[in-house]
Each structure stands twice: as C-alpha cells, then as structure tokens.
Amino acid sequence: MGEITGAGLLAHVPTIVLPREVRLELNEGKEITLVTGLEQLRKDVFERDDYDTVVVLDSHWATTVEFVVTAQDRRAGLFTSEELPRGMCRMPYDYPGDPELAHNIASFAERHGTYITPIDDTYLPVYYATINLWKFLGEGLPDKRWVTIGVCQTGDMEDHLRLGRALADGIAATPGRRVLLIASGALSHSFWPLRELRDHEASDPAHIFTPEARAADEERIAWFKEGRHGQVLDTMEDFMRFKPEAKFHHYTMMAGALGERACTAKARQYGAYENSVGTGQVHLWFDRPAGGWTAPAAPAAPALAAQQ
C-alpha cells in the first residue's frame, strides 16, 4: 500500500532560476529567500530516502475537459518558457516518471465522479511550475520519479477536491509507493501593470498589489501553521477577491488528497513571505502528523499560572 509522506505549498516564480547576480540586482542587493528556502527544503526533505515519487499539482497547466496526469517513463529535454523566454531559456531537465502510479490515479476517477486521463505522449508540454521546482528539489537525484497533474479550467473547488481524493486512492493502490505532493503556485496573484511593474520587482511584501491582498495571504499562512485547513477551504470564496493563482486549485487538489477539512497537518515555513511583481509567494511544508493527516490536533499546553 502506498502512502503520502509529505506535502508542500511551494512558490515557483521565474526569479528563482535567474542568475544570482540578476536576482541581487532586482532585489536591492539581497538574495530572495524563496531561493534559500528551497535550498534548505531540499536538504531537510528531498535529499532523504523516505520517498520515491513526487507529484506536482501544477497551477500553470490548465486542461479543459478532464484532468490529465503525466504517464511517461521518462521526461527529458530543454525547456524554454513561452511566457518569459529571456529568463527561462533552454533549461535542461531529465527525470523518470511513474506510469504505474499515473494509471492507478486515473483508475479512481469514476469512483469519485470526475475525469482523469493518463497521457504518455513524449511531446506533451512541460511548464515552469514543475520545472523550476525540479531544478531545486529534484535535479541531481536521478532515482526520484516526478509526475505532474494540471488544474482543470472548467472545474470548480469540488472538482479539484475530487481529483485529490482519486490521487490519494491511486497512491494507496500502488504497492510500496511513498509520495511527496507539491502544490506549485502562489497565494494572491495580481500583477502590477507593465508600465509600473519594474518599480515593484523587489521581494519586500510592501510591493504586494494591495494591502488587503497581503493581509489575506498572511491570514492564510497563519491558518496553515495552525493546521486549520478547514478554515482555508471554508473561506475560499472570500479569498477569490484577491485572485489566487489558478483559483488556488493547486492547493485544493492537495487538500483533497490529505483529508480536506479534517486535515490537521501544520506548516513550517521556508524563507519569508515575499512579493513577485505584485503576487504573494511563500514556501510552506507539511510533515505528516504521527497519527496521520487527519489525526486530532494535539491540545494546546496549559498556560502557566501567574506568579504571586
């Protein structure tokens, strides 16, 4: 029986793969902590031997009539972004896939009232929401399999929760599989207009598009650190006012796999909450609680009585 051993809500912004000197130029001479955070996360989690497959829930890959899961034996090539070819140009990638897991995930679509197709086409595009994170967390670890699932642009929150349920069942049905999930995407996601954008490239969250968007992001970060996934899901309609990336469905799919509102996993943050040309970015990692993803949260320690 397979299992999910860890999960993360991770930022994939193009800045992280720019040359260091360019990053420093854009950020007032300082390194962005989205880079140092991923470097530390790799050491803490991805260089361990307690997992064999990573499933990326990719906010940049939008399908239309179904969910699609990559099912190639191997993915390799050079990646140039159609969005930002100057900064992400001919980036080499090469990693094994997990066709068995992909087909097992798809086999649970009907049970959960959704549509999932495994695709093994060599020419299926890749997206930087997957590749940028692989460059930090997977490159140089040749035995680790990577699989990607896109969001479905016609699906609502319930559809993406259903995908997550099928994902969890597909993992459980794959003998011996130990899986890390990555919800790859941002929090609030409004860009500054082009003529103003270059005044807001530094990582300081003072550059987030509006103070209200920053407050909404920081509120949810606090909830994640407290393990309050139900609060995040129950306030999703309100969060839509701040245009989270891909309607936050990268997270919704992950939540569906981890028990949804019953999930109690608490986040630990890698790096700071940062701006990327108006959008809110953060790295949050969820270790599986000792009792499982939906284990009752430990009671808070009693407050010490005031000294007389």
C-alpha positions in Angstrom: 0.0 0.0 0.0 1.3 3.4 -1.0 1.3 6.5 1.3 1.7 10.2 1.2 4.7 11.1 3.4 4.8 14.9 3.0 3.3 17.8 1.1 4.1 21.4 0.3 2.6 24.6 -1.0 5.6 26.0 -2.9 6.3 29.0 -5.0 7.8 28.6 -8.5 8.3 32.2 -9.6 10.7 32.8 -12.5 13.0 34.9 -10.4 14.3 31.8 -8.6 16.1 30.4 -11.7 17.6 33.7 -12.8 21.4 34.0 -12.3 22.3 35.1 -8.8 23.7 38.4 -9.9 20.4 39.2 -11.7 18.4 38.2 -8.6 20.5 40.6 -6.4 20.1 43.4 -8.9 16.4 43.0 -8.8 16.2 42.8 -5.0 18.3 45.7 -3.8 21.4 43.6 -3.4 19.9 40.9 -1.3 19.2 37.2 -2.1 15.5 36.4 -2.2 14.6 33.9 0.5 12.4 31.9 -2.0 15.8 30.6 -3.2 17.4 29.9 0.2 14.2 28.4 1.4 14.1 25.8 -1.4 17.8 25.1 -0.8 17.1 24.3 2.8 13.9 22.3 2.0 16.0 20.1 -0.3 18.4 19.4 2.5 15.7 18.7 5.0 13.3 16.7 2.9 14.2 16.0 -0.7 17.6 14.5 -0.1 16.2 11.9 2.3 15.4 8.3 1.2 11.9 8.0 2.7 10.1 8.8 -0.6 10.4 7.7 -4.2 7.9 9.8 -6.2 7.0 13.5 -6.3 3.5 14.5 -7.7 3.4 18.2 -8.7 0.0 19.8 -8.8 0.8 22.4 -11.4 -1.1 25.7 -11.4 0.3 26.6 -14.9 -1.0 23.6 -16.7 -4.7 24.2 -17.5 -6.7 21.5 -19.1 -10.3 21.8 -20.2 -12.5 18.6 -20.4 -10.6 16.4 -17.9 -7.7 16.2 -15.5 -4.5 14.9 -17.1 -1.7 13.1 -15.3 1.7 12.6 -16.9 2.4 8.9 -17.6 5.8 8.9 -19.4 8.5 6.5 -18.4 10.9 9.4 -18.6 10.7 13.2 -19.4 13.8 14.9 -20.8 14.6 17.8 -23.0 15.2 21.6 -23.0 12.6 23.9 -21.5 12.0 27.5 -22.8 9.1 29.4 -21.4 6.6 30.9 -23.8 5.8 33.4 -21.0 9.4 34.5 -20.1 11.8 33.1 -22.7 14.5 35.7 -21.8 14.8 34.4 -18.2 13.8 30.7 -18.7 15.7 29.6 -21.8 16.7 26.1 -22.9 16.8 24.8 -19.3 17.8 21.1 -19.3 15.6 18.6 -17.5 15.7 14.8 -17.2 13.8 12.7 -14.7 11.9 9.4 -14.6 8.1 9.3 -14.4 5.8 6.9 -12.7 3.4 5.3 -15.2 2.1 2.8 -12.7 1.1 5.5 -10.3 -0.4 7.6 -13.1 -2.7 4.8 -14.3 -3.7 3.9 -10.7 -4.7 7.5 -10.1 -6.8 7.6 -13.2 -8.5 4.3 -12.3 -10.3 6.0 -9.4 -11.8 8.8 -11.5 -15.2 7.2 -11.9 -15.4 6.3 -8.2 -15.0 10.0 -7.3 -17.2 11.3 -10.0 -14.5 13.0 -12.1 -12.5 12.5 -15.3 -8.8 11.7 -15.3 -6.7 10.6 -18.3 -3.0 9.4 -18.1 -1.0 10.7 -21.1 2.4 9.3 -22.1 2.9 11.4 -25.2 6.6 12.4 -25.5 5.6 15.8 -26.9 3.3 16.7 -24.1 4.5 20.2 -22.9 6.0 20.8 -19.5 5.5 24.0 -17.5 7.8 26.0 -15.3 5.6 25.5 -12.3 7.0 21.9 -12.4 10.5 22.5 -14.0 11.6 25.4 -11.7 10.9 23.3 -8.6 12.5 20.2 -10.1 15.7 22.3 -10.7 15.9 23.0 -7.0 14.4 19.8 -5.5 15.0 17.0 -8.0 18.0 17.7 -10.2 20.9 15.5 -9.2 18.6 12.9 -7.6 18.2 10.6 -10.6 16.2 7.9 -8.9 13.3 10.1 -7.8 10.3 9.9 -10.0 8.3 13.1 -10.9 4.7 13.2 -12.1 2.6 16.2 -12.9 -1.2 16.8 -12.8 -2.7 20.0 -14.2 -5.6 22.0 -13.0 -8.8 21.9 -15.0 -10.0 25.3 -16.0 -13.7 24.2 -16.2 -13.6 22.6 -12.8 -14.7 24.2 -9.5 -13.4 23.6 -6.0 -15.4 20.4 -5.6 -14.0 19.0 -8.9 -10.5 19.6 -7.6 -11.2 18.1 -4.3 -12.4 15.0 -6.2 -9.2 14.9 -8.1 -7.3 14.9 -4.8 -9.4 12.1 -3.4 -8.6 10.0 -6.5 -5.0 10.9 -6.1 -4.9 9.6 -2.6 -6.7 6.4 -3.6 -4.3 5.9 -6.5 -1.3 6.3 -4.3 -2.7 3.9 -1.7 -3.3 1.4 -4.5 0.3 1.5 -5.7 2.3 -1.0 -3.6 5.2 0.4 -1.6 4.9 3.8 -3.2 6.0 6.7 -0.9 4.9 10.1 -2.3 5.6 13.7 -1.7 2.9 16.2 -3.0 3.7 19.7 -4.2 1.0 22.2 -4.8 3.0 24.5 -7.1 1.6 28.1 -7.1 1.1 31.4 -5.5 -1.3 32.9 -3.0 -2.8 36.2 -4.2 -1.9 36.8 -7.8 -2.4 40.3 -9.2 0.4 41.7 -11.2 1.4 45.3 -11.4 0.7 46.9 -14.8 3.5 46.8 -17.3 4.5 50.5 -17.0 4.6 50.2 -13.2 5.9 46.6 -12.9 9.7 47.4 -12.8 9.1 49.6 -9.7 7.9 46.5 -7.8 10.4 43.7 -8.6 12.0 43.6 -5.1 10.8 40.8 -2.8 9.7 43.0 0.1 6.0 42.3 0.6 5.4 46.0 0.7 5.2 45.6 -3.1 2.2 43.1 -2.9 -0.5 44.5 -5.2 -2.8 45.7 -2.3 -2.5 45.8 1.5 -5.8 43.8 1.5 -4.3 41.0 -0.6 -1.2 40.9 1.7 -3.4 40.7 4.7 -5.5 37.8 3.2 -2.3 35.9 2.3 -0.8 36.4 5.8 -4.1 35.3 7.4 -4.0 32.0 5.5 -0.3 31.4 6.2 -1.2 31.7 9.9 -4.0 29.2 9.5 -1.7 26.8 7.7 0.8 27.0 10.5 -2.0 26.1 12.9 -3.2 23.2 10.8 -6.6 24.9 10.1 -7.1 23.6 6.6 -10.9 23.7 7.1 -10.7 27.4 7.7 -8.8 27.9 4.4 -11.4 25.8 2.5 -14.4 27.4 4.1 -13.2 30.9 3.3 -12.2 30.2 -0.3 -15.0 32.3 -1.8 -13.7 35.3 0.1 -10.1 34.6 -0.9 -11.2 34.8 -4.6 -11.4 38.6 -4.2 -7.6 38.6 -4.3 -7.3 36.3 -7.4 -5.2 33.5 -6.0 -3.3 31.7 -8.7 -5.4 29.2 -10.6 -8.2 29.9 -8.1 -6.0 28.2 -5.6 -6.8 24.8 -7.1 -3.2 23.6 -6.8 -3.8 23.7 -3.0 -7.4 22.4 -3.3 -6.2 19.2 -5.1 -3.6 18.7 -2.4 -6.2 19.2 0.3 -8.4 16.6 -1.3 -5.6 14.1 -1.0 -4.8 14.9 2.6 -8.3 14.7 4.1 -9.7 18.1 3.2 -11.3 19.9 6.2 -10.2 17.1 8.5 -6.5 17.6 7.7 -4.6 18.8 10.8 -1.1 19.0 9.4 0.7 22.2 10.5 3.0 24.0 8.1 6.6 25.0 8.6 7.8 27.9 6.5 10.9 28.0 4.4 12.1 31.5 3.8 9.9 34.6 4.1 6.6 35.6 2.6 7.7 37.6 -0.5 6.5 39.7 -3.4 6.9 38.8 -7.1 5.7 41.8 -9.1 2.5 42.1 -7.0 1.8 38.5 -6.2 2.1 36.8 -2.9 4.6 33.9 -2.7 5.6 31.5 0.1 7.0 28.0 0.8 5.1 26.0 3.3 5.9 22.4 4.1 3.5 19.9 5.8 5.0 16.9 7.5 2.6 14.0 8.1 1.4 14.0 11.7 2.4 10.9 13.7 -1.2 9.8 13.7 -1.9 10.5 10.0 -3.0 13.5 8.0 -6.4 13.7 9.8 -5.1 12.9 13.3 -6.8 15.1 16.0 -4.7 18.1 16.7 -2.7 18.0 20.0 -4.3 20.1 22.7 -2.6 23.4 23.5 -0.3 23.4 26.5 -2.0 24.9 29.6 -0.9 28.4 30.4 1.4 28.8 33.4 -0.2 30.4 36.4 1.0 33.9 37.1 3.4 34.1 39.9 2.2 35.6 43.1 
